[in-house]
Amino acid sequence: MAITYTISSEDRLIKVFATGITRADDLHGLIKSLLADPGFVPGLRGLYDARFAEPDITVMELAEVAGEVKQLLNRGLGRLALVAQSQTTYRVAKTFSILARALGIDVDVFKELDAAQAFLEEGDGAPGSPPEERPITH
C-alpha cells in the first residue's frame, strides 16, 4: 500500500505519509486501520503528507472518502492538514477539502509542510493544553 501512518500521543498527531499512486482503496484502508487502531483517541489532529504521491481518484470517490473521514471526526479527530506539491495532487486535495468542509470537517491544503504544521498547532493550542472555552451567549 502506498500509505503509512504513525500516531503520536505526545504530539496528539496522526502523521500519514503517501507515496506513489494513491487510489480510493488505499484511503478506505487507511481510514479502516485508523478506526481499528487502539492509539486513535479523541483529541488527535491529522497531517496527511502527499508531497510524494499522485492521486488516481474520481470526485465521487473523494466524496465517499470524505464521508468516511467524518467517522474519524465523530470519534474525536480534530483539524486536518493536507500537504500536496504537484499540481494534480494539490487540485485533488483542494477538491477533497471542499467536500470535507461541507461535512463539517476542519481541513485545509498546503504546499509546504511547515505551513501545515502551523495550521494544526493554531487550531487547538499547544500540545497538552485544554481547548479554549467559550461562553454561550444568548
N, C-alpha and C positions, 0 to 999 in steps of 0.2 A: 504494500500500500504506500502511496506517496505522501501520507500524512502521519506525523507522530506528535505526541504531546507529553508535557510534564505538568504536574500540579505542585505548586509551592505553597504550602500552608503559611509559611513565614512571610512570603510576599503577597499572599492572598491572590495568587495569579495562576491562571491556566495559560501555558505557552504552547501554541500549536505551530508546527513547522511543516509547511507543504513544499514538496519538490516535484518536478516533472509535470506530467499531465494530471490534472485533478478533475475527477468526474463526480457526478452526483452520488454514486455508490460509495465513493471514498468519504464524502461528507456525511452521508447517512451512517456509515460505520463509525466515524468519529463521534457523532452525537450519541449513538447507541453505547459506545465504550465509555463516554463521559458519564452518561446516566447510570451505568453499572459500576463505576469506579467509586470505592469507599472513600477516596480522598476528595471527592466532589461534595463540598459542603456549602451552605449559604454564605454569601459574602465574598465569593471569588469574583475576579474580573477576568476577562479573556483577551488574549493577544494572539491574533491569527496572522502569522508571518508567511505571506505568499510571494516574497520577493524572488524566489527561485522556482516558481510554479507557473503553469499556464493552464487556464480552465478549458474544459470541454464540457459545457453545461448549457442547457437552454434556460430561458426565462421561467418557463413553467417548473422546471426542476429547481431553480433558485427559490421560487415561491414555496415549494414543498420543504426545502431545507430551512427557510425562514420559519415556517410553521413548526418544524422540529426544534429549532433553536428556542422557540417560545417555551417548550417544555423545560429547557435548561433555566430559562428566566423564572419559570414557576417554581423551580427548585432552589432559587436564591442566587442565580448568576446575575452579576451586575453589569456594568458597562463593558462594551466590546470595542476593540480597535482592530482594524484590518490594515495590513501593510502590503501594498502592491506597487511594483515598479514598472512592469511592462504596460504598454497602453491597453492591451487586451485584458490583462488581469485587473488593472485599475478600473476599466469600464465595467467589467462584471462585478467587481466588489462594490462599486457605486450603485449599480442596479440592485444588488442584494441589500445594501443599506437602505435604499428607498422602500423596498418590500418589508424589511425588518422593522423599520421605524413605524410603518403603518400598523404593525402588530404591537407597538409599544416598547420595542427593544431600543435601548440607548446604544447606538453604534455610529462609528464614523470611519472614514477611509483616509489613509495617509500614504505618502510615498517614502517617508523616512521613518525608521524605527524609533528614533528619539522623540519625534513628534507624537507618535502613537503612545509611547510610554508616558509622556507628559499628559496626554489626554486622559489616560487611565488614572493617573495619580490625582489629577484635579477633580475627577468625578466623585471621589469619596474620601478625600483627606489622606493623611499619612497612614501607612500600614499600622494596624493595631489601634487606630483611633476610632471612636464610635462615630457613626454618621451624625451630621449636624441636625439637631432637632429644630423643627419649625413649628411655631404655634398655629393653631387653626383659628382663622378669623371669620367672623360672621358678617 
